[in-house]
């Protein structure tokens, strides 16, 4: 498994599978996201991006305000099989 360059969660598209790289926010917000499991290394599947960002983590779905989602930097998960086909 390899990763693409980092980008904000708000610019992802529905269906994207991403891994959290960092959370660039105040400590209280970082702690709140971490309590949900949204922390570096977590794999998310983006379900929608407007009007809020909806992500799936394991079998739980979270709706994140766009301001909060903007602080979450992620990278795409690129499966090796897909890269070999390129």
N, C-alpha and C positions, 0 to 999 in steps of 0.2 A: 504494500500500500504506500503510495506517495501522496504528496500534498501540493496544492497550487499556492500562489501568493495570497497573503492575508487580505481580507476585505471586511467591511462592516456587515453585520447581519441584516441591516435594512436594505442592502443592495442585492441580496440573494433573491432567487426566484422560487416560486412554489415547486416542490419536488427536489430541490437541491439537498444533498446530503453533505453536511459540513461538520468540522471538528472545531471546538472552541479553542482559540489560541490564547487570547488574553481578554480581560475585562478592564477597560479604561474608565473607571468611575470612582466616586467617593467610596470610602470604606464601608459605609452602611449599605450602599447599593450592591457592592461586591459581595458582602456577607449575605444579603437577601437572595441574590442570584445563586450563590453557592449553596444556600439552604435548599434551593430547588433542584440542585444537581447541575446547574449551568455554571461550570467551572472549566479551567483549561483541561483539555483532553476529552471532554464530553462530546459524544456524537449526537448531532441534532438532524432531524429531517424537517425542512421548512414546508409548512402546509399552505400558508398565505402570507402576504406582506402588507396588505392594506385592508381595512383602515388601521389594523394593528398587526404586528408580526406574530404569527401562530407557529409554534414549533412543537415537534414531538420528541420527547426524550424517553428512551425505553418505551414504556407503554402509557406514558402520561403526556397530555397535551397542555401547553402553556400559551396564554396570550400575553404578549409583551408590548407595552407602550413603545412607540417608535423611538422616543428619546432614550429609553432604556436599551432597546435593541441596538441603537447606534453605537453604544459603548462596548458592545460585544464584537470582538474581532475574531473572524473565523477563516478557515481554509477549507477548500473543497476536498472531499475524499475522492481520489482517483484510483479505481481498482486496477490492479496490474493487468488483468485480462483486457480491459478497455484500452489501456495504453498500448498493449501489444498489437491491438487491431488497428491502431492509427498509422 
